[in-house]
Amino acid sequence: MKKSTVIAMDGPAASGKSTVARLLAKKLSIPCVNTGSMYRALGGLALEKGLNLDEEANLLAEFSKVEICYGRRGLEGDYELMLNAVAADEQKLRSVEIAGAASRIARLRGIRAFLVQAQRACASAGWVVMEGRDIGTVIFPDAAYKFFVTASPMVRARRRMAENGGGTQEELERTAAAIAERDRQDAERPVAPLKQAKDAILVDTSDLTIEEVVNLLYYQVKEAVC
């Protein structure tokens, strides 16, 4: 059996896992696959085509026409999400409308199964950092390394608000409460719930800088990857 070459990075929203995954992959000179972006890309496509986000059969029929993968921009460029060999607009994928569409289609078992196949294909060529919410539990339960990146709801709320220019204490508390509720929903969803794999290393970033977290993980994996 082929040995796994996946570094799985799971964790809740606003935990810093996307930034850590991207910087770790860059430090290791390997691809970084953001599974959330893959859902947003298909959600955006569904909106563009005017598809009903609850009609799984029609969605799958359209998505089956699409090659979705991560490819390199030139010989030395960064890896980026590609739809039919065209780079996705990551900034556009962050819109509220597309994020909402992604959330809806992610609840459909058939859509998740479709993307699991695409995500597993991303790891067929060698080492890859893959981040999401069910990488180490569902997509790659045999991942070579598993990390569960998290932070307290209040810390995550503070980070998110800082990205948006700050806010009042009341807004901070509301944001923290919303994040905690999102955690609960993700943990209790019937399809691929968010949870730490039994063999994953817990990484609490509450009191660490991004650089410290990246270095911590780098020294865990560098001997095998480099």
BAFI-3210 file (N, C-alpha, C; in Angstrom, 3 decimals, decimal comma, padded with zeros to 6 digits):
// residues 226
n [1|2|3|4|5|6|7|8|9|10|11|12|13|14|15|16|17|18|19|20|21|22|23|24|25|26|27|28|29|30|31|32|33|34|35|36|37|38|39|40|41|42|43|44|45|46|47|48|49|50|51|52|53|54|55|56|57|58|59|60|61|62|63|64|65|66|67|68|69|70|71|72|73|74|75|76|77|78|79|80|81|82|83|84|85|86|87|88|89|90|91|92|93|94|95|96|97|98|99|100|101|102|103|104|105|106|107|108|109|110|111|112|113|114|115|116|117|118|119|120|121|122|123|124|125|126|127|128|129|130|131|132|133|134|135|136|137|138|139|140|141|142|143|144|145|146|147|148|149|150|151|152|153|154|155|156|157|158|159|160|161|162|163|164|165|166|167|168|169|170|171|172|173|174|175|176|177|178|179|180|181|182|183|184|185|186|187|188|189|190|191|192|193|194|195|196|197|198|199|200|201|202|203|204|205|206|207|208|209|210|211|212|213|214|215|216|217|218|219|220|221|222|223|224|225|226]
n.u [000,841|000,481|002,323|000,989|001,095|000,132|-000,447|-002,574|-004,756|-006,984|-009,735|-011,692|-013,652|-011,911|-009,672|-007,130|-006,073|-006,041|-004,191|-001,909|-001,646|-001,151|001,283|002,939|003,022|004,294|006,775|007,672|007,718|005,626|002,340|-000,614|-003,794|-006,898|-009,765|-012,166|-012,235|-012,681|-015,318|-016,503|-015,922|-017,486|-019,960|-020,117|-020,151|-022,607|-024,358|-023,786|-024,774|-027,389|-028,586|-030,699|-029,955|-030,622|-031,191|-029,799|-029,182|-029,215|-027,200|-024,962|-024,873|-024,063|-021,644|-020,119|-019,089|-016,937|-013,484|-011,839|-009,158|-005,866|-003,353|-000,105|001,047|002,787|006,286|007,556|005,693|003,015|000,769|-002,561|-006,158|-007,927|-010,383|-011,444|-008,926|-008,635|-007,685|-009,192|-010,951|-009,941|-010,518|-013,080|-014,413|-014,672|-016,891|-019,959|-022,302|-021,431|-020,148|-022,350|-023,745|-021,911|-021,977|-024,534|-024,515|-022,616|-023,866|-024,996|-024,841|-024,042|-022,637|-020,514|-019,275|-018,495|-016,588|-014,773|-013,531|-012,167|-010,488|-008,925|-007,592|-005,890|-003,786|-002,329|000,080|002,200|003,675|001,459|-000,177|-003,220|-006,116|-009,021|-012,117|-012,662|-010,540|-008,607|-010,309|-012,266|-011,619|-008,835|-008,169|-005,913|-003,807|-000,429|000,450|-001,414|-003,054|-004,879|-006,054|-006,779|-008,402|-009,485|-012,967|-013,182|-010,631|-010,495|-012,612|-011,614|-009,446|-010,759|-012,281|-010,257|-009,239|-011,249|-011,130|-011,641|-013,764|-016,502|-016,664|-019,040|-019,680|-017,553|-018,112|-020,510|-019,622|-017,896|-019,747|-021,235|-019,315|-018,843|-021,335|-021,338|-019,327|-020,622|-022,714|-021,240|-019,983|-022,107|-023,353|-024,862|-023,448|-020,110|-019,036|-017,358|-014,572|-011,923|-009,511|-008,679|-005,972|-004,790|-002,698|-003,229|-003,292|-003,217|-003,703|-004,072|-002,322|-000,138|001,978|001,466|003,818|005,152|003,458|003,619|006,352|006,434|004,913|006,355|008,806|007,899|007,321|009,301|011,514|010,470|009,340|011,152]
n.v [-001,200|002,231|004,716|007,324|010,753|013,044|016,006|016,724|019,287|020,335|022,198|024,701|027,562|030,640|029,984|030,230|028,331|028,258|030,241|029,288|026,765|027,504|028,968|027,043|025,109|026,612|026,983|024,394|023,951|022,682|021,762|023,511|022,708|024,080|023,066|024,300|026,391|024,946|024,091|026,619|027,431|025,691|026,374|029,012|028,536|027,227|029,319|031,044|029,572|029,575|027,564|025,482|025,307|023,217|021,020|018,230|016,324|017,803|019,626|017,914|016,920|019,167|019,797|017,577|018,086|019,593|020,051|020,113|021,233|021,635|023,594|024,612|027,935|028,671|027,602|028,080|029,239|029,914|027,368|027,094|027,225|025,608|025,684|023,767|024,221|026,946|029,602|030,135|032,939|033,898|035,994|036,790|034,479|034,740|036,182|037,045|035,994|033,817|032,286|031,579|029,972|027,907|026,810|025,729|023,747|022,087|020,555|018,468|015,072|013,823|015,841|016,269|013,780|013,852|015,933|014,897|012,903|014,507|015,891|013,856|013,125|015,253|014,641|012,731|013,072|013,496|014,980|017,022|019,771|019,769|021,461|021,875|020,783|018,185|016,625|014,886|013,041|012,102|012,479|011,904|009,651|008,207|009,948|011,128|012,995|014,666|017,529|019,494|022,543|025,204|027,774|029,863|030,904|033,680|034,719|034,104|035,660|038,181|038,283|038,106|040,445|042,322|042,051|043,278|045,886|046,373|047,010|047,461|046,467|045,151|044,279|042,552|040,539|039,585|038,567|036,554|034,871|034,112|032,682|030,565|029,347|028,581|026,671|024,737|023,974|022,954|020,804|019,185|018,549|016,238|015,196|014,527|015,768|018,402|017,492|016,566|014,330|011,189|010,605|013,011|015,901|018,354|021,793|024,667|027,908|030,187|031,706|032,053|033,288|033,531|032,849|031,374|029,140|028,041|027,365|025,496|023,357|022,861|021,802|019,427|017,942|018,220|016,460|014,187|015,218|016,942]
n.w [000,000|-000,826|000,853|002,841|001,862|002,956|004,747|007,078|008,004|010,168|011,631|013,373|012,150|011,581|013,044|012,205|010,615|007,794|007,003|008,320|007,086|004,410|004,654|005,796|003,760|001,792|002,980|002,944|000,283|-001,158|-002,483|-001,317|-000,383|-000,199|000,997|001,522|-000,329|-002,614|-002,306|-002,313|-004,892|-006,454|-005,435|-006,338|-009,080|-009,313|-008,668|-010,773|-012,909|-012,305|-010,786|-008,723|-005,398|-003,789|-005,268|-005,735|-007,789|-010,209|-009,670|-009,438|-012,027|-013,446|-012,162|-012,761|-015,214|-014,814|-014,314|-011,410|-009,594|-008,086|-009,426|-010,644|-010,966|-013,556|-013,761|-011,329|-009,758|-007,314|-006,080|-007,262|-007,206|-009,761|-012,302|-014,823|-015,998|-015,693|-013,630|-010,468|-009,114|-006,225|-004,457|-005,236|-004,558|-001,864|-001,296|000,410|-000,671|-002,273|-000,319|001,217|-000,613|-000,906|001,661|001,659|-000,405|000,635|002,492|001,211|000,566|-001,839|-003,169|-001,443|-001,644|-004,309|-004,249|-002,434|-003,908|-005,785|-004,043|-002,974|-005,260|-005,522|-003,916|-005,138|-006,395|-004,675|-001,704|000,199|001,743|003,247|004,008|006,064|007,403|007,829|007,108|008,319|009,434|007,622|004,806|004,507|006,453|006,885|006,874|006,809|008,674|011,157|012,162|014,443|014,425|016,511|018,518|021,216|021,213|021,781|021,199|018,484|017,569|018,109|016,353|013,886|013,896|013,954|011,401|010,038|010,766|013,457|016,407|018,770|022,285|022,741|020,149|019,767|021,661|020,621|018,205|019,098|020,321|018,098|016,680|018,440|018,287|015,606|015,722|017,258|015,536|013,374|014,591|015,169|012,807|010,503|008,307|007,791|010,327|012,184|013,935|016,144|015,006|016,458|016,486|015,947|016,375|018,729|018,246|019,809|019,066|020,494|022,126|020,533|017,888|014,318|012,969|014,937|015,163|012,574|012,464|014,528|013,482|011,176|012,083|012,973|010,712|008,759|008,405|007,185|004,867|003,531]
ca.u [000,000|001,244|002,378|000,339|001,943|-000,789|-000,404|-003,965|-004,912|-008,391|-009,991|-012,886|-013,530|-011,130|-008,638|-005,824|-005,542|-005,794|-002,922|-000,844|-001,498|-000,519|002,682|003,676|003,239|005,306|008,065|008,045|007,700|004,652|001,023|-001,575|-005,159|-007,923|-010,998|-013,258|-012,252|-013,270|-016,767|-016,932|-015,846|-018,669|-021,103|-020,133|-020,570|-024,050|-025,027|-023,590|-025,639|-028,772|-029,078|-031,314|-028,908|-031,121|-031,429|-028,496|-028,963|-028,873|-025,887|-023,947|-024,795|-023,262|-020,294|-019,386|-018,469|-015,865|-012,260|-011,455|-007,898|-004,882|-002,239|000,921|001,093|004,144|007,191|007,965|004,631|002,224|-000,332|-003,833|-007,344|-008,234|-011,620|-011,229|-007,627|-008,669|-007,514|-010,357|-010,763|-010,085|-011,163|-014,498|-014,964|-014,857|-018,096|-020,968|-023,250|-020,818|-019,943|-023,648|-024,034|-021,004|-022,489|-025,737|-024,212|-021,766|-024,724|-025,493|-023,895|-023,500|-021,657|-019,330|-018,613|-017,871|-015,388|-013,796|-012,759|-011,264|-009,495|-007,990|-006,766|-004,878|-002,673|-001,781|001,393|003,249|003,334|000,514|-000,867|-004,638|-006,809|-010,475|-012,768|-012,805|-009,446|-008,023|-011,333|-013,061|-010,970|-007,580|-007,992|-004,570|-002,833|000,864|000,440|-002,718|-003,063|-006,169|-005,684|-007,922|-008,166|-010,726|-013,882|-012,908|-009,422|-010,844|-013,448|-010,729|-008,686|-011,659|-012,640|-009,057|-009,169|-012,291|-010,963|-011,963|-015,159|-016,757|-016,651|-020,302|-019,543|-016,613|-018,813|-021,478|-018,863|-017,427|-020,915|-021,577|-018,292|-019,113|-022,522|-020,894|-018,608|-021,618|-023,398|-020,303|-019,708|-023,320|-023,955|-024,897|-022,489|-018,731|-018,962|-016,046|-014,080|-010,502|-009,198|-008,078|-004,510|-004,325|-002,031|-003,967|-002,464|-003,996|-002,973|-004,558|-001,215|001,011|001,937|001,403|005,178|005,439|002,677|004,201|007,625|006,120|004,492|007,448|009,793|007,256|007,188|010,348|012,398|009,807|008,975|012,297]
ca.v [000,000|003,469|005,482|008,625|011,945|014,143|016,705|017,141|020,392|020,605|023,151|025,535|028,840|031,727|029,448|030,521|027,156|028,535|030,970|028,369|025,750|028,124|029,309|025,789|024,522|027,426|026,702|023,043|023,944|021,695|022,390|023,664|022,566|024,621|022,382|025,271|027,111|024,055|024,205|027,949|027,477|025,028|027,200|030,133|028,019|026,975|030,614|031,552|028,804|029,725|026,264|025,362|024,787|022,057|019,925|017,576|015,663|018,817|020,160|016,921|016,851|020,312|019,725|016,482|018,626|020,484|019,522|021,007|020,743|022,671|023,566|025,613|029,099|028,676|026,581|028,402|029,995|029,281|026,508|027,794|026,458|025,696|025,103|023,560|024,814|028,404|029,935|030,715|034,250|033,623|037,130|036,694|033,327|035,109|036,992|036,488|035,219|032,545|031,517|031,016|028,882|026,809|026,197|024,942|022,534|021,225|019,680|017,400|013,954|013,579|016,889|015,996|012,610|014,320|016,706|014,021|012,294|015,531|016,209|012,728|013,182|016,293|014,084|011,586|013,361|013,668|015,653|018,126|020,224|019,913|022,002|021,904|020,456|016,732|016,014|013,764|012,092|011,554|012,472|011,172|009,103|007,623|011,018|010,933|013,899|015,278|018,623|020,144|023,911|025,881|028,877|030,136|031,756|035,098|035,041|034,049|036,833|039,353|038,251|038,394|041,862|043,093|042,018|044,159|047,242|046,493|047,208|047,673|045,268|044,454|043,590|041,457|039,474|039,004|037,779|035,346|034,004|033,566|031,690|029,402|028,694|027,936|025,465|023,746|023,477|022,140|019,571|018,362|018,293|014,804|014,804|014,953|016,783|018,879|016,917|016,251|012,914|010,654|010,615|014,343|016,735|019,587|022,998|025,820|029,096|031,357|032,510|031,914|034,029|032,675|032,348|030,329|027,946|027,470|026,734|024,327|022,274|022,587|020,907|018,115|017,214|018,506|015,316|013,283|015,884|017,595]
ca.w [000,000|-000,918|002,098|002,714|001,789|003,270|006,036|007,272|008,937|010,429|012,692|013,202|011,444|012,180|013,939|011,621|009,922|006,375|006,909|008,734|006,040|003,237|004,958|006,003|002,436|001,113|003,633|002,533|-001,191|-001,618|-002,664|-000,227|-000,898|000,678|000,587|001,579|-001,599|-003,621|-002,129|-002,739|-006,351|-006,995|-005,061|-007,264|-010,382|-009,238|-008,745|-012,135|-013,812|-011,867|-010,342|-007,400|-004,511|-003,054|-006,208|-005,809|-009,079|-011,203|-009,310|-009,790|-013,488|-013,888|-011,601|-013,396|-016,423|-014,387|-013,708|-010,326|-009,028|-007,787|-010,359|-010,382|-011,852|-014,102|-013,209|-009,964|-009,099|-006,258|-006,495|-007,164|-007,567|-011,185|-012,812|-016,262|-016,348|-015,510|-012,218|-009,802|-008,491|-004,797|-003,791|-005,550|-003,839|-000,455|-001,140|001,303|-001,469|-002,654|000,908|001,580|-001,554|-000,562|002,883|001,338|-001,169|001,455|003,299|000,350|000,595|-003,165|-003,482|-000,630|-002,227|-005,545|-003,944|-001,768|-004,993|-006,322|-003,021|-002,902|-006,465|-005,305|-003,150|-005,863|-006,979|-003,670|-000,456|000,099|002,951|002,922|005,178|006,028|008,672|007,978|006,346|009,050|009,888|006,521|003,492|004,627|007,808|006,960|006,626|007,466|009,828|011,398|013,132|014,671|014,790|017,121|019,453|021,923|020,437|021,981|020,437|017,065|017,304|018,119|015,104|012,768|013,944|013,594|009,938|009,525|011,280|014,871|016,788|020,187|023,124|022,497|018,862|019,994|022,365|019,677|017,227|019,793|020,503|016,773|016,354|019,282|017,736|014,361|016,158|017,679|014,342|012,591|015,327|015,249|011,498|010,244|007,281|008,039|011,384|012,612|015,182|016,130|014,856|017,680|016,388|015,538|017,373|018,983|018,214|020,261|018,629|021,247|022,663|019,631|016,638|013,138|012,725|015,928|014,814|011,356|012,817|015,348|012,594|010,239|012,698|013,142|009,446|007,766|008,154|006,254|003,616|002,854]
c.u [000,878|001,167|001,769|001,366|001,112|-000,508|-001,790|-004,050|-006,388|-008,530|-011,195|-012,593|-012,719|-010,072|-007,242|-005,283|-005,241|-004,455|-001,763|-000,581|-000,754|000,962|003,528|003,997|004,322|006,692|008,589|008,140|006,815|003,288|000,250|-002,966|-006,141|-009,262|-012,204|-013,382|-012,874|-014,794|-017,268|-016,914|-017,074|-019,945|-021,242|-020,588|-022,079|-024,844|-024,950|-024,532|-027,116|-029,400|-029,721|-030,316|-029,359|-031,344|-030,106|-028,207|-028,542|-027,502|-024,778|-023,779|-023,926|-021,819|-019,458|-018,695|-017,200|-014,679|-011,813|-010,216|-007,026|-003,709|-001,285|000,876|002,523|005,015|007,515|006,870|003,921|001,189|-001,643|-004,968|-007,690|-009,573|-011,483|-010,019|-007,597|-008,607|-008,766|-009,989|-011,020|-010,779|-012,676|-015,151|-015,238|-016,123|-019,113|-021,922|-022,683|-020,568|-021,242|-024,025|-023,172|-021,502|-023,685|-025,384|-023,354|-022,578|-025,202|-024,450|-023,241|-022,440|-020,376|-018,557|-017,870|-016,558|-014,344|-012,918|-011,729|-010,149|-008,474|-007,073|-005,642|-003,635|-001,971|-000,354|002,513|002,746|002,421|000,015|-002,323|-005,388|-008,303|-011,049|-012,966|-011,701|-008,931|-009,025|-012,052|-012,255|-009,677|-007,395|-006,619|-003,483|-001,551|000,975|-000,942|-002,584|-004,478|-005,861|-006,907|-007,454|-009,505|-011,630|-013,582|-011,670|-009,731|-011,708|-012,577|-009,926|-009,567|-012,020|-011,456|-008,901|-010,143|-012,239|-011,357|-013,443|-015,282|-016,685|-017,930|-020,255|-018,608|-017,314|-019,846|-020,778|-018,380|-018,571|-021,310|-020,590|-018,519|-020,325|-022,177|-020,139|-019,591|-022,308|-022,491|-020,033|-020,897|-023,939|-023,868|-023,868|-021,117|-018,630|-017,520|-015,686|-012,599|-010,317|-008,463|-006,553|-003,961|-003,661|-002,815|-002,993|-003,341|-003,191|-003,307|-003,433|000,032|000,846|001,843|002,769|005,529|004,708|003,286|005,501|007,412|005,761|005,609|008,443|009,219|007,364|008,401|011,220|011,790|009,614|010,191|013,417]
c.v [001,253|004,240|006,863|009,750|013,194|014,697|017,314|018,228|020,740|021,650|024,004|026,834|029,836|031,244|029,765|029,392|027,415|029,238|030,062|027,329|026,317|028,406|028,058|025,152|025,290|027,136|025,329|022,899|022,829|022,388|022,507|023,630|023,061|024,029|023,319|026,056|026,266|024,086|025,564|028,065|026,831|025,787|028,388|029,711|027,777|028,274|031,176|030,879|028,907|028,433|026,351|024,665|023,584|020,837|019,234|016,974|016,658|019,428|019,201|016,810|017,986|020,190|018,638|016,924|019,424|019,693|020,529|020,436|021,932|022,512|024,706|026,730|029,238|027,636|026,819|029,115|029,223|028,342|027,266|026,906|026,702|025,030|025,012|024,348|026,335|028,709|030,589|032,064|034,094|034,763|037,101|035,566|033,641|035,922|036,275|035,576|033,843|031,677|030,854|029,848|027,667|026,061|025,299|023,657|021,567|020,278|018,458|016,284|013,712|014,587|016,644|014,816|012,993|015,050|015,884|013,344|013,269|015,850|015,090|012,710|014,206|015,746|012,949|011,803|013,520|014,426|016,855|018,481|020,432|020,371|022,062|021,576|018,965|015,988|014,759|012,725|011,394|011,401|011,673|010,659|008,469|008,667|010,784|011,777|014,524|016,340|019,188|021,513|024,642|027,056|029,143|031,020|033,242|035,537|035,078|035,247|038,088|039,426|038,657|039,867|042,742|043,149|043,018|045,564|047,461|046,708|047,378|046,349|044,453|043,667|042,396|040,271|038,796|038,107|036,477|034,360|033,346|032,482|030,416|028,624|027,968|026,643|024,358|023,130|022,559|020,798|018,619|018,048|016,791|014,323|015,410|016,044|017,169|018,211|016,606|014,744|012,431|010,729|011,962|015,062|018,032|020,765|024,184|027,082|030,347|032,284|032,433|032,829|033,032|032,051|031,219|029,033|027,261|026,745|025,466|023,135|021,876|021,585|019,528|017,279|017,301|017,306|014,363|013,918|016,357|016,599]
c.w [000,000|000,397|001,874|002,694|002,068|004,664|006,207|008,328|009,061|011,529|012,384|012,464|012,269|013,163|013,445|010,767|008,452|006,180|007,253|007,649|004,837|003,484|005,187|004,652|001,678|001,670|003,211|001,017|-001,748|-001,770|-001,354|-000,840|000,154|000,244|000,633|000,283|-002,699|-003,521|-002,605|-004,267|-006,990|-006,632|-005,991|-008,656|-010,417|-009,340|-010,166|-013,127|-013,433|-011,382|-008,964|-006,481|-003,688|-003,963|-006,535|-007,184|-010,151|-010,939|-009,740|-011,302|-014,030|-013,417|-012,277|-014,683|-016,105|-013,849|-012,659|-009,639|-008,648|-008,741|-010,073|-011,421|-012,375|-013,404|-011,743|-009,174|-008,006|-006,876|-006,306|-007,657|-009,030|-011,478|-014,327|-016,751|-016,263|-014,016|-011,653|-009,192|-006,997|-004,058|-004,017|-004,756|-002,368|-000,241|-000,258|000,544|-001,821|-001,425|001,356|000,689|-001,234|000,663|002,590|000,594|-000,363|002,328|002,514|000,240|-000,772|-003,560|-002,708|-001,215|-003,505|-005,247|-003,195|-002,823|-005,553|-005,334|-002,879|-004,116|-006,316|-004,613|-003,886|-006,351|-005,958|-002,462|-000,695|001,499|002,552|004,162|004,966|007,387|008,871|007,233|007,045|009,513|008,735|005,230|003,505|006,059|008,006|006,711|007,415|008,734|009,939|012,485|013,230|015,256|015,329|017,974|020,131|021,058|020,582|021,195|018,948|016,668|017,222|016,809|013,919|012,735|013,580|012,081|009,319|010,119|012,723|015,136|018,286|020,951|022,911|021,195|018,975|020,647|021,469|018,667|017,848|019,980|019,181|016,365|017,161|018,761|016,428|014,697|016,513|016,473|013,526|013,265|015,313|013,890|011,176|009,238|007,601|009,108|011,709|013,935|015,033|015,969|016,100|017,671|015,909|016,705|017,517|019,026|018,575|019,970|019,433|021,684|021,799|018,420|015,482|012,867|013,689|015,596|013,596|011,674|013,637|014,461|011,629|010,830|013,003|011,867|008,523|007,439|007,127|004,881|002,831|002,508]
res [m|k|k|s|t|v|i|a|m|d|g|p|a|a|s|g|k|s|t|v|a|r|l|l|a|k|k|l|s|i|p|c|v|n|t|g|s|m|y|r|a|l|g|g|l|a|l|e|k|g|l|n|l|d|e|e|a|n|l|l|a|e|f|s|k|v|e|i|c|y|g|r|r|g|l|e|g|d|y|e|l|m|l|n|a|v|a|a|d|e|q|k|l|r|s|v|e|i|a|g|a|a|s|r|i|a|r|l|r|g|i|r|a|f|l|v|q|a|q|r|a|c|a|s|a|g|w|v|v|m|e|g|r|d|i|g|t|v|i|f|p|d|a|a|y|k|f|f|v|t|a|s|p|m|v|r|a|r|r|r|m|a|e|n|g|g|g|t|q|e|e|l|e|r|t|a|a|a|i|a|e|r|d|r|q|d|a|e|r|p|v|a|p|l|k|q|a|k|d|a|i|l|v|d|t|s|d|l|t|i|e|e|v|v|n|l|l|y|y|q|v|k|e|a|v|c]
***
